[in-house]
Amino acid sequence: MPSNKVAPIIDFSPFLSGEPAKVQQCAEEIRSACQKEGFFQIINHPITLELQQKTFEQQKKLFSLPLEEKLKLDKAQNDYNRGYEVIGAQQFEVGTTELKEGFYVARDLPLDDPAVLNKKFGYGPNLWPEALGPEFRQTCMAYLDQITDLAEKVMQALAIALEIPQHYVDDFCKNPMGASVPSRVTHRAPVDRYSIAFNYNGNPDFEIKCIDSCRREGKEEKYAPIAVEDAIREKYKEVYKAAGIYKVAEPAKAHQGNCQRKQERPCDAGESHIDDKSS
């Protein structure tokens, strides 16, 4: 049954001011929202409404292209999760299919970048629609750069909310796997729904584990420690396995304790993905 609840709205400008008292106040509001609702929205952040609207406009142009044009960018042609994703490629629950198409954009890395050569999951060059010219690329990357910076600020606020140092997450934010995913959802309503999800996955070599202050004394960890890259790769396998349209690339070689520091839960990091859903 649909819920009438609305995620708490938090003014993020006090945190961005850098003034200790205001930073603490904002972090406390975030802590309360997470404890009571599990979600929150932020306002008064640096990403302008103009850039948001421009990004959605470019997104609509992308998904309006003929299918044959979009398939030229099909992410099946690479193993670093970039480009166009066809409708029905994902399944989150048994017996259901996601009626959306998407377009994956992330940090634009050349093929000779060390992370790409080492086949780090999600690292590689972006694919761009020639039909939309340079404006599409420039808009996407401007939005991605700004949302990545904002996500890192939000994680700092979350750290304070968890009563740990603000810069505790800095190692997690080194060389991150952030990605933006414009999407279009097709559904029975006369108008398609557009969204731009952003997943901040973080440093692939960073180890995720429970924060000591979040675990009751004497209690064991609910989840075993895991490297960010391994966690994200397994999640993608789970989502794409049922449809069988896309395969998730295996790592070049097994991890051998190359974690830089333990990032303690909760911290799900991400990528940005444009969806175009239809149903």
Helices and strands as residue ranges (DSSP letters): E 9-11, H 13-17, H 20-36, E 41-43, H 49-63, H 67-71, G 75-77, E 83-85, E 100-106, H 114-117, G 130-132, H 133-161, G 166-169, E 179-186, E 193-199, E 207-210, G 212-214, E 226-227, H 228-241, E 262-265, E 272-278
